[in-house]
């Protein structure tokens, strides 16, 4: 790295640390967007290094950033401003599939864990507009709660290609569930999958949460479970699918 690149990287890292401190202290709802747009992207463009992000893909318009919570949690974000799950642009045919990028980012979770993680133990989640703290779209990537993995295994025969209510509540909330076969998500975008198949969700996308969890089905084939909940004021459900993830990665038997 040249002296100029080194200075730029250090400045970007300093800015990110300052912003992260501000986030922790004041819960600034614009902090994630600021980190990516004002630090990660400019540093990548100027130096070829993504600091303070772990990855910036300028061609596919996304970044991967370590979350300040948890040892293994990462976030996948667009490199430009997109508010969240309610953003109409996510349903455009040419919209990037941020879920596929998030699935690829599980490599950073495994790196942080120091071991390979079974696909059934990796989850991706986006919270509803009422269940999030940030104004920038971000998909959480981390380990899945052990009890959630067990419920999905037991419920496998009742989860098909159509959206249906999961027979067991998760974290006290009712979820719809569907399944996708394949090692990768590829061009299957859960945002579009939900909007196209669940009309009530499309009419109120901001009230939805989505969770994608890796799976190995009884036939031995790999795939994914896709789960959906929506805001419900009566039981105080803010539709925060992140609740199904475990930022302590207890499923790996690590006490930290």
Secondary structure, 3 states (H helix, E strand, C coil): CCHHHHHHHHHHHHHHHHHHHHHHHHCCCCHHHHHHHHHHHHHHHHHCCCCCCCEEECCCCEEEEECCCCCCCEEEEECCCCCCCCCHHHHCCCCCCHHHHHHHCHHHHHHHHCCCCCHHHEEEEECCHHHCCCCCCEEEEEEECHHHHHHHHHCHHHCCCCCEECCCCECCECCEEEEEECCCCCCCCHHHHHHHHCHHHHCCHHHEEEEEEEEECCCCCEEEEEEEEECECCCCECCCHHHHEECCCHHHCCCC
